[in-house]
Each structure stands twice: as C-alpha cells, then as structure tokens.
C-alpha cells in the first residue's frame, strides 16, 4: 500500500503532473533510494538521478557516489553528479558545515534541473524529517509558519514521501530487495537535528509509537491555517494603495492577520520588526518612522508607507575615497575607511568590505544603470538589478535612489542586498570599507 499512499499524496498536492520531468536528489541512503525506485515505477513522468558529493567523508563519500551511479544505470535513468569542497566554502563564508552543504547542494540541484530540462526536483524528506523540523523550530522559538514544518512543495522542489514514516520506507526497501548506503555522520550528535533524532524523538515515541507521524500530521493542519491567514493578509493588501496601508484599517484587523500584512510589506520575517511598526501605529504622534534593513517605514497621520520617501531623480556619480559625506537627494550618509578585514558579519547589508587588491581602478556610488547585474556573495548565480529589485518588491520611486557601488569591473555592491562575490575578502585582507547609514528624521 506504500506506493498508493505516495501516489495519493502527490495527487492531493499536484506534485508530479503527467508529462513532467523529475530530477531526483539521491544520496544513496534509505529514503532517497526508495524515492528513486518509486519515481522510476511511476507512469507518465521521466526521471533523472542527481547526486552531490560533499567530499566530507573521504572514501565513504566516493562509495556513496559509486552506489548511486550504479543504481541509476540499473534502473535505466540518466545520472548527473555534482561536488564541491564544502569545508572550504564554509570557512570562506563564515557559515557552519551543515549550512554550507545545504546551500551548495541545492544550488547544484537547481542548475542540474535547468541543464537537464527538469521542471521538478524531488527530495526524500519523510514524516520523521518533518517532525524533527517542527521540534527544532519549536525549541528555537517560532511562529505558526515554523510549526508548519516542511512544505510538500516549494517552487520546483517537491517532497513525495512527506507522509511516509521511516518504518514504511524501510518496509518498502525490504519488500523490493533494495540495498542502500549508510552515512556514518548520521550516527553522531554533532548537529542539532541528530540530537533531536537520537534523544528527543525516541522519548516521544515511548509515549506514542506514532509520535513522529502525529507531529507531521499536525504540521499539515497548521499549514492550512497559515495559508488561510496569509490569504486574508494578501486580500487586505490588495485593497490598499501600492506599498501603503491605512493605519486605522490595519489596527482593526485581527492581530494574526495584521502581523502578516506588516511582515509581507516590509519583507522581513521578524516579529521584532512587526512590533516596532505596530508601536509606530499606536503612538500618540501622527508622524514618525521606523528604520529596517534596507527600508524605512513612515507614518503620516492615517497613512503607513513601506519604503524610503524621497524625491524623484537619481544619485549623481561620486568617487568613494576615505572620509564621509551625505548622499544628495537621499536620507543616507556614507563613511569610507581603509582597514584590515577581521571576518565581521554585517547582516543588514549596509556595510561593505571590499578586498582592496580586487578593486578595478576606483570605486564610485551611483544609481543603477540599464543592464546592471551582480553575482552576490553566497547566492551562486548572477542577477540583474532590475530582477533583484523586482523580487524584493522595492518601490519604483526607490529603485533609482538605491545606492549602487561600482568599479571598472561592474557592480561591486548594492545597498540593502549585498556585495559582489569577486570582491569578498578573507580574514587578514586589506579592505576598503563603505558604511551607508540612514539619518534619523524627527
């Protein structure tokens, strides 16, 4: 009955429409081995197998790759392989090994799907993975969205096994005589997810053997509530002016809907940001503003506008040299210094440290220009500024007044978005730092 259960789940969420071409992410473990076998037995779709070698377990990593390659040949499906020095990437970007591995793996899968003409990427997340995600989010502090766990689909990524338990997957492998490989790192408690898997879930399972499946089922119900509340927020936004809402109408909404309106418009999944904006709406003064990374929210009587309010025009080109100055036509102040990089982390994307020896001639600040593009550090792809601004829903009147730092090699950084990969420094490098801050309007 297991394949039928997967088929019903896929049909319920329209995960694998007839005629689609699926890139199946396969590590060689039990879950992804079962997934690849099920997809190959599914009528009406074509399958390509993708394996990413993280290179973190020496010979064991190569063993996994060889296993998946041989399985693909046996099943008669195409095979595409990717790999990268995950440890080096993690060190260069100041992130943990697990986060680096995930970022590189998904970047590979997206590119492989594009290269192979696949419109779906299937991953083997199951009910236990979903339960672990819910528990991790709960422990770390989460709103309703985090308690919804892993969605059946996000973009082109689909999870056909999300309703299956680990026991059901193991039973499927046994029934079909399928071998798989074991990742030795899964036995260690180095990562939070492993500790939840090895320590917390077993205790819950002692209370109820179906604990993981019940947690995952609850996440599905919560996802329906989240989608409903988010839909109400979107409907309210549609009744308002572009990037502005009525303060009185916003305050009249049920709080769960109002919070989603605010978070949707400011583009930040931060409850602290929402609290600051609601404090502005409830303040006695009819005027005021709140500064968020890359955005200013301004209140004028009953009107709440999301985005820097500035006169039309553009930023006049100016060379950046050590010192500081106000940027004409904007509420921004720029400070430039030369120093040595100490691996500082600037999450607000308003401070940029450029590796001095990689700067082509000199740095300038300007408005965006037609055709401008940037390969942002950590993104793994280049994007035009037009697309970058559109995806961020940057108001049109702010796009020409968003500072763009460039050198003779092209765009070096964009205020509120980040620095170009080609200019990213390593610890100890001589750097030219540019800090852009907003002047407070009283």
Secondary structure, DSSP 8 states (H G I E B T S, - for coil): -HHHHHHHHHHHTT-S-TT-EEEEE--SSHHHHHHHHHHHT-TT-EEEEEEEE--SSTHHHHHHHHHHHHHHHHHT-EEEEEE--HHHHHHHHT--HHHHHHHHHHHHHHHHHHHTT-SEEE----HHHHHHHHHHHHHH---HHHHT-S-SEETTEE-TTTT--HHHHHHHHHHTT------GGGGS--SHHHHIIIIIHHHHHHH-TTHHHHHHHHHHHHHHHHHHHHHHHHHHHHTS-TTEEEHHHHHHS-HHHHHHHHHHHHT---HHHHHHHHHHHHSSSSEEEEEETTEEEEEETTEEEES----SS----EE--SEEEEETTTTEEEEEEEEE------TTS-EEEEEGGG--S--EEE---TT-EEEBTTT-SEEEHHHHHHHTT--HHHHTTS-EEEETTEEEEETTTEEBGGGB--TT-EEEEEEEEE----
